[in-house]
Amino acid sequence: MSRRIPSREAASSQAWFKLEEVWPGLIKVTEPYVHDMLQSNIWWLRGPDRDVVIDAGLGIVPLRQEIPQMFERDPQLIITHTHLDHVGGAYEFDDVAVHEAEANALINPGPVSLDTRTLYGILGIDVPDGEADSMLQKVPHPDYDPGRYEISRAIPQRLLRDGDVIDTLGTPLEVIGTPGHSPGSICIYHPERNWLFTGDTIYKGQLLDTITGADQDDYRHTMKRLRDLEAASIFAGHGPELSLQALKDIAIDYLARPQPGNGHGW
């Protein structure tokens, strides 16, 4: 997967982020030099007058520094959940929305690390065999010290609940409460485009339902709900766009697993 960082191996700060317009008005932003587990998707939706950004990456390199056009129209940031790879850049935004169950984690960030063993320990899971020491494949510049990495606090301007509507784009975005991966995980539905943004609730790959703060009973209720949703395109917090059938298959497979004796992920 990833490997130990050579002492002089650095990515140009001008290329830390990768931008891809996947649909007209929808830009996918990623950080290609980090471990797959932390390589999350930032979704940038362009509106007629104002934009919405869903999640904010790791915060290793400031978004305002590399993508200043993202901030030209005072975008609203919606956080799908408060794990490090989704909130690192949240402090850069003036208008931040997060589920009320995770507001305190945004205001008072907990411990984080880019050291593989330390991070896995914080998450409460075992380190897989063969993992590199660092979660970074490259550093943004030669003087960057991964050991000093931390999450800056951000102050939410809006606390979200299941069923809330966000109208920043001039068309409503619907908030769907999807706890399980974390207590305040949400999905965002764009009814005009029939798009669903799922954060880390569903994506292609192993779902993390045993990390600290996860709850498998909640995840099962969420999967039942998502199994019955309809959407033309699903944009996950990691990896590629999913089809509706892929989303349903993931939900059905999850629900087919034997139920654990203790639903809590710790």
N, C-alpha and C positions, 0 to 999 in steps of 0.2 A: 504494500500500500504506500505509506509514506516512508521517509528515510531520515536519518540523522542529517542535520543542517551543516554543510561544510562552512568553515568560518567566513568565507568571502562570498558565499552564494547568496545573491540578493536579487529580488525582482525590482525593476524600475518602479518607483512610486507612481509613475504615469500609467502603469499598466496593472496596478494591483487589482482593479475591478474589471470584469468582463461585462459588456453591455450587449444585449441582443433583443431586437424588437421582434417578439414572437407573434404578435397581432398588431394591427394598426392601433396606436394608442396604448399599447401594453409593452413595457420594456422589462426584461428580466436582467437583474444585476447579480453577479456572483463573485466570489473571491476564490479564484482557481488554485491558489497556492497553499490551501489548508487541507487538512485531513478530510476525507469524505464525510465523516460524522459531523463536522462543523462547517461544511461547505453548503451553507443555506442559500435560499433564493430570496432576494429582495424584489418585490413586485412594484413597479412604478406605473401607475395608471394616470394617463393624461386626460384632463377634463377640459371643457371649453374655456373656463376661466381660472380654475384652480386644480391642483393635482392631489392624488392620494398615493402614499407609499405604504406598502404592507411589509412590515418588518425592516430591520436596520442593520443586519450583519453583525460582525464581531467588533467593529470599532477599532481595528488595528491601524487603518489609515482613514482619516476623516473623509466622509462622503463629500462635504462641502469643498474640500481641497481638490478632489479628483473629478467630481461630477457637480460643479457649481450650478449648472442649469437645472438640476433637480430642485433647487431652492428658490428659483426665480419668482415663483408664484405662491409663496408661503404654503407649502404642501402640508396636509394633515398626515401624520404618521399613525397607522393602526398597528398595534402589536398583537400578534396571534398568541404569544405566550412569552414568558420572561427568561428563557434560557439564554446563555451568553451569546450564542450565534445568531440571535434574533433581536437583541436589544443593545448591542455594543455601540451603535451609532445613534441611539435614541436621544441622547443629550443634545444633539445638534439641531433638533426640531423644536419649533416654538409651539406646535399644536400636536399633542400626543394623546392617543386614546388607547386604553387597555382595560381588560376585564377587571371588575372591582376585586375579584379574588386574588389578583396578582399585583395590585397597585403598590402595595408596600414593598414588594420585591424590586419594583422599578425605582422607588424612592430610596430604598436602602438595599443596594445590591449585596448579595451574599458572596461567599468566596468563589473565585474562579481561577483557572490556571491554563496555560498552554503546554505545561508539562503533562505528558500522557498519563503517567501513573498517578500524579496528583489529581488530575481532572477525573479520572475514573473513580478514584477514591471519594471525591466529592459527590459524584453521581451514585455511589453505592453499588458499583458493579465491578466485576473482575476484568482485568486487562487481558485481551485476547493474546494468544501466542504470536510472536513475531512483530509486535507493534514497535514503532520507532519511539525514541525518547520524547520527541517533540510533536505537537499537533500541526506544526508548520513545515511545509516542504521547502519554502524559501522565506526570507525576511524582506520587508519592504525597502530597507536600506541597510548598509553594512553596520551602522551604529545602533540598529534596533535591538533592544534587549527583551526577549520574550518573558524573562523572569519578572519583569515589572508590569506585565499586563494586568489590567483591572477594568472593571465596568464603572463608568461614570454615572452618577445618579441622574435621573430624569424625572421631571415633575409632570404627571399626567394632567391634562386639562379636562379630560372627559373619562368617566368611569362607565364601562359598558356592562350590559346584561344581555342575556338571551332575549332575542326579539327586538332589540333596539334597531333603529334605522339611522344611517349616516348619510347625509345628503350633500356632502362637500363637493362632489363631482357635478351636481345639478341633476343627478338621477339617484334614486335611493340605493344604498348598499345595506344589506340585511345582516345582522349579527346573529350567528348561530352558536350557542354555547355547546362546546364539545369536550367536556372534561375527560380526563383519563391519562393522557400523557403528562398533563399538569393540571392543577385545580382550576385554573382560569383559561384553559385553551379555548380558542374560538375559531370558527370558520367564517369567512365573509362571502356572501352571495351577491352577485351583480345581476339582478333580474333582467335588465335591458339587454345584456350580452349573453345571459344564461351561463355565466362563469361562476365557478366555486373555487375559492382560495382556502386551502385546508391547513396551512401551517404544518405542524408536525403530527397532526391527528392521523392523517393518511398520506403516505408517499410510497414510492416503489423501493422496497428494501425492508430490513428488519425493523419493526416498530419497537420503540423503547417504552415498555410498559412496566418495567421493574426498577427503574431508576428512582432516586429519592424524590418524593412528591407525587409519583404516579399512583394510579389506583385502577386496578384491573376491573373491578365491578363497575366503576364509572365508565371505563373504556367500553365495556360490553354494552351499556346503555347507549353510549355514543354511536357504536357501530350499528346498532339496531336502527338508530335514527338516520344515519348516513346511507345505510342499505336501501332505504326507501326514498331518498332524495333523487331529484332529476336535475341534470345540468349537462350542457353541451360540451364543456371543457373543464377540467379540474387542474388547477395550478397549485402544486404542493410546495411545502417549505423546503424540500430537498428534491433534487433529481428532475426528471422530465415531466412534461405535461402528461396527464392521465386521461384515458377515456372513461366514460361513465361505466362501462362494463368492467374496466380494471378496478375502479373504486368499489363497485359492488362485489367483485370477486374478493378483494382484500377484506371487506367487511364480513362477507359470508365465511371466509376461511378463518377469520379471527373468532367468530361466534361458534365455529365448529370445534374449537379447541376444548379440551377438558377444563372445567372450571377449577381454579385453584382453591385450596382451603381457606386462604386469606387473600382477599382481593387487593390489599394494599401493597404498593410497590416498595416496601421497606421492611 
